[in-house]
Amino acid sequence: MAQFQIAIPDELLPALAAEFSTVQGSTTATTAEEYFAASVVETVRQRAELYKVGPYYVGPIPPQFNPDGTPYDPNWVDPNASSGDITEPDGGDV
């Protein structure tokens, strides 16, 4: 999983604290940090749908981007994919 460190300007902290206090009780997050981390993940998931990329995109037209962010190419192959396993999860051959 990718990890990022985000710096938030001090002048925005009161607004962030107010936001967390308004959603407390309606979220499983117990700290402001957990809430904001979940908010960022949800925002990125929504963008994945918008840009038609990644595992959250399902639709009748091809995606606009490959999973690595490059413009969509129907022949794109994940460079990190293992090519040695040729069996289906049930043990049968592909």
N, C-alpha and C positions, 0 to 999 in steps of 0.2 A: 504494500500500500504506500502510495506517495505521501510524504509528510512535508508540510510547509510551516514556517514560522511567520506569523503576521504581526506587524507593528501597527497599533492603532493610536492615532494622535490623542494626547491627553484631553484635548478639548471635546472629544467625542465620548469619553468615558461616562459622563452623566446620562447621555442619551442611551448608551448601551445598558447601563444599570436600570434605567427606567423601563426599557424594553423587556429585560429579563423579569423585572418585578411584575409586569403585566401578564406574562405568560406562565408564571410560576403556578403550579397546580394543574395546568393543562398540558404539561410536558413531563417527560420522564427524566429530564436533566435536573440534577440536584445543585449544580453550580452554574454560574454565568459562563464559564469556560466551556463546559459540556454543551450548553445551549447554543453558543455561538459556533462551536465546531460542527454541531449537527446542522445548523443553519447554512453554513458554508457548503457542506456536503449536499444538502437539498438544493441549493442554488446551482451547484455544478451539475447535479442530476437533471435539473430542469433545462439547463443549457445544452446538455447532451441530447435531450429530446428536440430542442429547438434547432440545433445544428445537425440533427440526424446522424449522430455518431455514438459509438459505444454500445454497451449491452442494453441500455434503456430504450434504444431506438427500434421501433417496429413500425413498418409502414409499407405502403404499396410502391413507393419510389425509392431509388437507391439513396444511400446517405450522401451527404455533401463532403464528408471527410473520412479518411481511414482512422482506425483506432490510435495511430501515432500522431494524428493531427495534420497529415499531408492531405492534399486534395484527393478526393475519392478516385480509386482505381480498382475496377472489378477484379483485376488479377493480382492485387496486393497480397503479399504473404508476410505474416508476422515473423520478423527476423529472430525472435526469441522462442518461437515454437519448436518443439521437439519433433523431429521427423522420424524417429526410430520406432514409435509405437504404432503398429498397424492393426490393432485389435479394437473392437467396439467395447464399451464398458461391460457388456454381458459376456465378454470373452470370445465372441465370434470374430472372424476376420472381416475386414472392411471390404 
